[in-house]
Each structure stands twice: as C-alpha cells, then as structure tokens.
Amino acid sequence: MKTFKNLFGKIISFENLLTATYKAAAGKREKNYVMSFFLNLEKNLYRLQDDLASGSYRTGAYRTFQIYEPKARMISAAPFRDRVVHHALMNIIAPLLERSFIFDSYANRIGKGTHKSISRYREFLKMNEFVLKCDIKRYFPSIDHCILKTLIRKRIACKETLLLIDTIIDGSNSQEKVCDYFPGDTLFTHSERRKGLPLGNLTSQLFANYYLNPLDHFIKETLTCKGYLRYVDDFALFSDSKKQLWEWKREISLFLESFRLKLHPTACHIFPSEQGGRFLGQLVYCTHQRLASDNVRKFKKKLRRWKKHPPQNLQQRLASWLGHAGQADTYLLLKSLGLDHNKQFTAS
C-alpha cells in the first residue's frame, strides 16, 4: 500500500491556509468571530503558520450544543482558527485517503452524496431478492483513537502531518460514554482507551469515513459481495440468498470487533427487496422513493414556526431540506406546503 510523505509544507503554505480560511468562512462571513479573524487576516494566518511550523499549535475549546433531529446528538463547534486548520489539512490529505475508498462509499465525497447513494440502493434492490441493512451502534462516540491513528499511518508517512493529525484527534472533546467490551478486555479497558470524534468537525467526517474503509474492502474482497454500499455507518448488502446474508452479518459482526465496534442491536434487518425500506431518511422502493412520514411531520412543524418568525438564514434552511426532499417523489407534497423548487414561500 502506497504511503505519502512530504505533505506538511503544502498544508501550512500561506496559499493553502488562505484557501482554507475562505472555505471555513463560507456562509458565515457575517459572524463576529469570522469578521474578527478577517480584520487582521494576513497577521492571523502568518501567526497560525508559525505555530504549525514550530509544532506549538494546540486546539482550542469546543462550543457544544444539542440537536434533536433526526435524533438527539451533541454537536461540537471548534474555534474558527481550528476550522481553518481542519480545512488546510483536508485540502491535502483528503484526496490521498480517498484513493483507497471503494466506488460505493458515498459519504462526504465529491460527486457522491445521499442522492447518488439512494439511486445506487434502488439499483441493487432491482437486481437482488433480499437486503441486509445495517448500521453501527453509537458510531462516532465509539471510534477508537489508537485504531484510527494506526489506520491513518498506513497511508500517511509524513511525521509532521501525523503530529498535526494526532493533535486534532487528541484535542477531541468528551463524547457520549460507550461502555462496550470486546474479547481480551479487562474491566477497565473501555475507560482506558480514548474514543469518540466530535460531530461538527470537518476532520471527523473524513476520519469516520476512513475508519470503516477496511470494512468496505472486507465485504467486497473477502466476502465477495457484489451488491454493497455505505454512507458513513449506514450500509447495505444485497443478495438473492437470505441464508447468505445471515452468514455475512455474522462475519461482519466478528470483523468489527477488531475495530471495537458493534452492529446496532435493533437496526440491522434482512427483508425482501420488493418490500423496500428506510434508507438515509427516505422510504426507498424498487420503483420510487418518498419521504418518511416523521421527516415530513417535523418539517411541517418547522415551517409553521418559520412563517411566524422567519430566521435570518431562512432560504438556506429551505434549500437544505428541499435538496433532500427533491430526491423523492414530493411534487404534490411541496405544493401542499406552499413551496416550490425555487425555495420560496408561495403561500402565507
């Protein structure tokens, strides 16, 4: 497996840091902390460059808040200066790590995403009689720091870059406690090993995707499953044999133990393809797809609130939801809600 060296100079170059700053500021230019950074942009970037070059860079404190849709999760917001570093790092290493990804890994990749993933899911539904749909139990809080660093070192061999990556991983704030045990563990193993990546970090998105890359190759190359796709920790296997899927599920569960992960105990199902099922927030069938009813109910509640008290970023929020809804058969739904595809209200 090819490893990559001499990356750090590219990461901390002024040009890359400047590009990273504009990426980190996208959609947030009116925030006070962004305007403050831009007020002395050149000075701030040179100071950041010096800290990175000298090895004295340290991550700042996270700001945390809860979201409750589609489920309760803690979101962690890093200081803007750290977000610049995250983008600078990802600009250089993301394309290198991506080279090892399989075709049917869809999360946080240019030209992929939920729309392509759902379309591929429907293709596999049409070609196979049964589906094994899985996700990982409390995935982000369970990601083991030591294992993640080891995986990254199989691709990145630049000492300074690895030190920066370690600094970001080690700087993760405390996440939800996960107390699972694995073969060989002692009573205190789960508390001795650091784990969990902050939801909200750009780096966490790539690292979480890369952490399950060995699973992708195991399923495709060792299990020789032809119908398989993954979006972060949601993944599905397709086959004409239900017995084969049950056997694959057992082998996947054993494989994941090496990464200190467990399949979700209630969210892994085998069902006929013609039945269809929920995938990435939509109900996906061989012939069509539609939004899950709970998704629609929650959005209707938001829409009533927004009509009374429009938020400053109303159009951005509408665009985000409509981008998701537009993938399904929702013409009549959008019309009933007084929305069109230009993301504007058409009714009061």
C-alpha positions in Angstrom: 0.0 0.0 0.0 1.4 3.4 -1.1 2.2 5.9 1.7 2.5 9.6 1.2 5.4 11.8 2.5 6.4 15.4 2.4 2.9 16.8 2.9 3.4 19.3 5.7 4.9 22.1 3.6 1.8 22.0 1.4 -0.5 22.0 4.4 1.0 25.1 6.1 1.7 27.1 2.9 0.2 30.6 3.0 -1.8 29.9 -0.1 -3.4 26.7 1.3 -4.1 28.4 4.7 -5.8 31.3 2.8 -7.9 28.9 0.7 -8.8 27.1 3.9 -9.9 30.3 5.6 -12.3 31.2 2.8 -13.7 27.6 2.9 -14.1 27.8 6.7 -15.9 31.2 6.4 -18.3 30.1 3.6 -21.9 31.0 4.7 -20.6 32.6 7.9 -18.9 35.8 6.8 -21.2 37.9 9.0 -20.4 36.0 12.2 -18.5 38.2 14.6 -15.7 35.6 15.1 -15.2 35.4 11.3 -15.1 39.1 10.8 -12.6 39.4 13.7 -10.3 36.9 12.0 -10.6 38.6 8.6 -9.9 42.0 10.2 -6.3 41.0 10.6 -6.3 38.2 8.1 -2.7 38.3 7.0 -1.3 38.7 10.5 -3.6 35.8 11.8 -2.5 33.5 9.0 1.2 34.1 9.5 0.9 33.6 13.2 -1.0 30.3 12.6 1.6 29.3 10.1 4.3 29.9 12.6 2.5 27.9 15.3 2.0 25.0 12.9 5.6 25.1 11.6 7.1 25.2 15.2 4.8 22.4 16.5 3.3 24.7 19.1 -0.2 24.7 17.6 -2.8 23.5 20.1 -6.6 23.1 19.6 -9.0 25.4 21.3 -12.1 24.7 23.4 -15.2 23.4 21.7 -18.6 25.0 21.9 -21.3 22.3 22.2 -25.0 22.3 21.7 -27.7 19.6 21.3 -29.8 18.9 18.2 -32.8 16.6 18.3 -33.5 15.8 14.6 -33.4 13.3 13.2 -32.2 12.1 16.7 -30.7 13.6 19.8 -27.0 14.3 19.2 -24.3 16.6 20.6 -22.7 18.9 18.0 -19.3 20.4 18.7 -18.2 23.6 17.1 -14.4 24.2 17.1 -13.0 27.8 17.2 -12.7 29.4 13.8 -8.9 29.3 13.9 -9.1 25.5 14.3 -11.6 25.2 11.5 -9.1 26.9 9.2 -6.5 24.2 10.2 -9.1 21.5 9.5 -9.7 22.7 6.0 -6.0 23.2 5.3 -5.3 19.6 6.4 -8.2 18.2 4.4 -7.3 20.1 1.3 -4.1 18.0 1.2 -4.8 14.6 2.8 -8.5 14.0 1.8 -7.7 13.3 -1.9 -4.9 10.9 -0.8 -7.1 8.9 1.6 -9.9 8.8 -0.9 -7.8 6.8 -3.3 -8.3 3.8 -1.1 -12.1 4.1 -1.0 -14.3 1.7 -2.9 -16.7 3.1 -5.6 -19.8 2.5 -3.4 -18.7 4.6 -0.4 -20.8 7.7 -0.7 -20.4 10.0 2.4 -18.6 13.3 2.2 -17.1 12.7 -1.2 -17.2 15.0 -4.3 -19.6 13.6 -6.9 -21.2 11.2 -4.4 -23.6 12.1 -1.5 -27.1 11.0 -0.4 -28.7 11.3 -3.8 -26.2 9.1 -5.6 -26.3 6.6 -2.7 -30.1 6.3 -2.7 -30.1 5.8 -6.5 -27.5 3.1 -6.2 -29.5 1.5 -3.4 -32.5 1.3 -5.8 -30.4 -0.3 -8.5 -29.3 -3.0 -6.1 -32.9 -3.5 -5.0 -33.9 -4.2 -8.6 -31.1 -6.7 -9.1 -31.4 -8.8 -5.9 -34.1 -10.5 -3.9 -33.0 -9.6 -0.4 -31.4 -6.8 1.6 -29.3 -6.8 4.7 -29.4 -3.2 6.1 -27.1 -2.3 9.0 -25.7 0.5 11.0 -23.2 0.8 13.8 -24.1 1.2 17.4 -23.2 4.7 18.5 -20.7 5.1 15.8 -19.0 8.5 16.3 -18.7 8.1 20.1 -17.2 4.6 19.6 -14.3 5.5 17.2 -11.1 4.4 18.9 -8.3 7.0 18.7 -5.5 4.4 18.8 -7.0 2.3 16.0 -7.8 5.5 13.9 -4.2 6.7 14.2 -2.9 3.3 13.2 -5.1 3.2 10.1 -4.0 6.7 9.0 -0.4 5.7 9.4 -0.9 3.1 6.7 -1.4 5.9 4.2 0.3 9.0 5.6 4.1 8.7 6.4 4.8 12.5 6.9 6.0 12.9 10.5 4.8 16.5 10.9 1.5 15.8 9.3 0.9 12.9 11.6 1.7 15.0 14.6 -0.9 17.6 13.5 -3.5 14.8 12.9 -2.7 13.4 16.4 -3.1 16.9 17.9 -6.6 17.3 16.3 -7.7 13.8 17.4 -6.3 14.1 20.9 -8.0 17.5 21.1 -11.4 16.0 20.7 -13.8 16.9 23.5 -15.5 14.3 25.6 -18.3 12.4 23.8 -21.1 10.2 24.9 -19.9 7.4 27.1 -19.8 4.0 25.4 -19.0 1.0 27.6 -18.9 -2.0 25.3 -16.5 -4.8 26.0 -14.6 -6.9 23.4 -12.5 -10.1 23.6 -9.4 -9.7 25.7 -10.7 -6.6 27.5 -10.3 -6.1 31.3 -12.9 -4.5 33.5 -11.2 -1.1 32.9 -10.3 -1.3 29.2 -13.2 0.8 28.0 -12.2 3.7 30.3 -8.5 3.4 29.5 -8.9 3.8 25.7 -9.8 7.2 24.3 -12.6 7.2 21.8 -15.1 9.4 20.1 -14.9 12.1 17.4 -16.7 15.4 17.7 -19.7 15.7 15.3 -19.3 19.0 13.6 -15.6 18.8 12.7 -14.7 18.6 9.0 -11.9 16.2 10.0 -14.3 13.9 11.9 -16.3 13.4 8.7 -13.3 12.1 6.7 -11.8 10.1 9.6 -15.2 8.5 10.3 -15.5 7.5 6.7 -11.9 6.2 6.5 -12.3 4.2 9.8 -14.8 1.9 8.0 -12.8 1.7 4.8 -11.4 -1.7 5.9 -14.9 -3.0 6.3 -15.7 -2.0 2.8 -12.8 -3.9 1.4 -13.6 -6.9 3.7 -17.1 -7.1 2.3 -16.1 -6.6 -1.3 -13.0 -8.6 -1.4 -13.2 -11.3 1.3 -17.0 -11.8 1.4 -17.1 -11.1 -2.4 -20.4 -9.3 -2.0 -21.2 -7.6 -5.4 -24.1 -5.6 -4.1 -22.9 -3.4 -1.3 -22.8 0.3 -0.4 -22.1 2.5 2.6 -22.9 6.0 3.7 -20.9 6.7 6.9 -22.1 4.0 9.3 -25.3 3.1 7.3 -24.6 0.2 4.9 -26.5 -2.4 3.0 -25.6 -5.8 1.4 -27.8 -7.3 -1.3 -28.2 -11.0 -2.4 -30.6 -13.5 -3.8 -29.9 -15.7 -0.8 -31.3 -14.8 2.7 -29.1 -17.5 4.2 -26.0 -15.9 2.6 -26.9 -12.5 4.1 -27.3 -14.0 7.6 -23.8 -15.6 7.3 -22.4 -12.3 6.1 -24.0 -10.5 9.0 -22.3 -12.9 11.4 -18.9 -12.4 9.7 -19.3 -8.6 9.7 -20.0 -8.6 13.4 -16.9 -10.6 14.1 -14.8 -8.3 11.8 -16.0 -5.1 13.5 -14.7 -6.4 16.9 -11.2 -5.7 15.7 -12.2 -2.0 15.4 -14.0 -2.0 18.7 -17.4 -1.5 17.0 -20.7 -3.4 17.3 -23.6 -3.6 14.9 -26.7 -1.8 16.2 -28.8 -4.4 18.1 -32.2 -3.3 16.8 -31.4 -1.6 13.5 -30.0 -4.5 11.4 -32.6 -6.2 9.3 -32.9 -8.6 6.4 -36.0 -8.2 4.3 -37.3 -8.8 0.7 -36.2 -6.2 -1.9 -39.8 -5.8 -3.1 -40.8 -4.7 0.4 -38.5 -1.6 0.3 -37.4 0.2 3.4 -36.0 3.2 5.0 -32.5 4.4 3.9 -30.9 7.8 4.6 -34.2 9.4 5.7 -36.3 8.2 2.8 -38.5 5.2 2.1 -36.8 3.6 -0.9 -38.6 1.1 -3.2 -37.6 -0.6 -6.5 -39.8 1.8 -8.5 -39.9 5.0 -6.4 -39.0 6.7 -3.2 -40.8 9.0 -0.8 -40.0 10.9 2.4 -40.6 9.2 5.7 -43.7 10.4 7.5 -41.8 11.5 10.6 -39.5 13.6 8.4 -42.5 15.4 6.9 -44.2 16.0 10.3 -41.1 17.5 11.7 -40.6 19.8 8.7 -44.2 20.9 8.8 -43.7 21.9 12.4 -40.6 23.9 11.5 -42.4 25.6 8.6 -45.2 26.8 10.8 -42.6 28.3 13.2 -40.6 29.9 10.3 -43.7 31.5 8.9 -44.4 33.2 12.2 -40.8 34.0 13.0 -38.6 33.8 9.9 -34.9 33.1 10.8 -32.2 35.1 9.1 -31.0 32.1 7.1 -34.5 31.0 6.1 -33.7 30.4 2.4 -30.6 28.5 3.3 -32.6 26.2 5.6 -35.3 25.7 3.0 -32.7 24.9 0.4 -31.1 22.3 2.6 -34.4 20.5 3.2 -35.7 20.8 -0.4 -32.4 19.4 -1.6 -33.2 16.3 0.4 -36.9 16.3 -0.4 -36.4 16.8 -4.1 -34.7 13.4 -4.4 -38.1 11.7 -3.6 -41.5 11.8 -5.3 -42.6 15.0 -3.5 -44.2 17.3 -6.1 -47.7 17.2 -4.5 -46.2 17.4 -1.0 -44.3 20.6 -1.8 -47.3 22.1 -3.5 -49.4 21.4 -0.4 -46.8 23.0 1.8 -46.8 26.2 -0.4 -43.2 25.6 -1.5 -41.7 25.5 -5.0 -38.3 24.3 -6.2 -37.0 27.9 -6.2 -37.1 27.6 -2.4 -39.5 30.4 -1.8 -42.8 30.5 0.1 -45.8 30.6 -2.3 -48.4 30.8 0.4 -48.7 32.6 3.8 
